[in-house]
Amino acid sequence: MKTVTTLIFLLFVSTSASAAEPEGVPPPPEAYCKWEMTNYSIPSPLCGLKGEVPRGEKLVSDAAKGNCLACHELPIKGVEAYGTVAPPLSGIANRLSEAQLRLRVVDSRHLNPNSIMPGFYRDPSLINRPGKGYEGRTFLAAQDVEDVIAYLGTLK
């Protein structure tokens, strides 16, 4: 009887723990780094981080993260389907500086209040009706944003 009671207790505890954290919800949010816009750009890397191109390339095509391909055409080998509702990003590094790209990824509504592009590092207090489990967090981590910026900087 004691074994059955213990098993029932363990089953209840593990079920309760998994119910508290819905599947697919990211871990608790990282500390948000304040950023400052200057001349329609964010000159300093978020949190002083340095981006890595290979990770950035993976993020832009990751449907669960950046998902840039949903709206933008990108020169990624093996990708034949991409969105056309936003400008193509081939050659973007010839048109915009790293600081200008950073503002567009972080929160494009500073350039166009009607933009449909998500603010991937928008101040969490400004996110209207976040999904359950996403309260107080940004859509991408600061490192993810810097990785995307590093990748976009290679598109000349």
N, C-alpha and C positions, 0 to 999 in steps of 0.2 A: 504494500500500500504506500509506503514511504517513497519508493521508487516512482510509482505512478504519479504521486503528488509532486515530486520533484520535476518529472518530465512535463507535467501540465504547467507548472510554474515557469520552467525554462521556455516552453513554447509561448506562453503568454508574454513573457518579458521580451523575447526576440520579435514577436509579432508587434508588440507595442513600440519597440524601438524602430522597426522598419516603417511603421505607420507614421511615426513622428517626422521622418525624413523621406518625403516622396521621391520615387525613382526619377532620375534625371535632373534633380535640383542640385546645383553646385554647392560646394562647401561654404561655410560662412564667409562673408565678404572680407576682402583685404582692406586695410586702411586706405581711405581715399586721399590721393595727393592733389592738393589745390594747384591749379595752373592759372596762368595769366595770359590774356590775349593782348597782343601788341600789333597794331597795323594789320589786322585781320590775319593773324598768325599766332602760333604758340612757339616762341623761339627755343625754349628749354625743353629737353626731353622730360617726359613725365617721371616723377620721382628720381630724376637723375640717371635713369636706366639707359642702357645701350641695346638697341635692337639687333636681331640676328636675321639675316636674309632668308635662310632655309626655313626657319620657323614661320616667318612672315608669309612666305609663299604657301605653306601648308594652311595657315589660318585663312587666307583670302578665299580658299576653295572649300573650307570646312563648313558644311551646312549647319553644324551645331554651334559654330562660333561666328566668324566674320561673315561668311556666306556672301562675299562680294560678287561672286559669279551669278547670283540671283538677279542682279540688276546691271552689272558692268561686264563688258568684254575684256578679258585679260589674256595676255599671250602665254598661256600655260600649256605645255605639251600634253597631248592626250585629251584635252578638254574641248569638246566640240559644241556643247550646249551652254549657253550663257544668256543672261538677260540683256535687254536692249532698251530699258526704260531710263538708264543713266548713261552718261558719256563713257565711251571706251577709255580704258586706262593705259593703253599702249602709248608710250611717249609722254606720260604725265610728268615725269621728272624733268622734262625739257620745258614744261609750261609752268610748273609750280615748285617752289622751294620746299625743303623738308619741313620748315616751320609752317608754311601754308598748308601742306598736306596734313600735318598733325592737327590743325584746327578742323579741317574737313572730316577727319576720322573721329576726333574727339567729340565734336558737336557742331555739325554743319548749320544748325539753326542760328548760329551767330552771324552767318553770311546770308542766309535766306530763312526767315522765320517760318516759311511754308514748306520747307524741305521735307521730303518723305524719307530721307536717309536717316537711319537711326543714329543717335548720339552714342557712340560706343563707349565713351568715357565721360558722359554727361554727369554732372553733380547728382548723386542719387536722390537728394532732396527735391530735385526738379522733375523727376520721373513720375509721370501721372499714371496712377493705377498699375503699379508693377504686378506681374504675375506672382502667384503664391510661391513663397520661397525666394523671391528676388527682391524683396524689400531691402533698402539700404545698400544696394550693390550696383555696380556698373555692369554693362553688358559684356565688356572685355576687361581683363586685368590690364594694368598699366604696362606690364612687360609685353603683353599681347599687342597692344597698340604700337609700342615702339618697334616690335618685330614687323608689323605690317608696314610701318613707315620706312623701315630699312629696306624691305622688299620693294615698295613702290618707288623708292629712290633709285632702284636699278633699271626702272622702265624708261629708258631714254630713246 
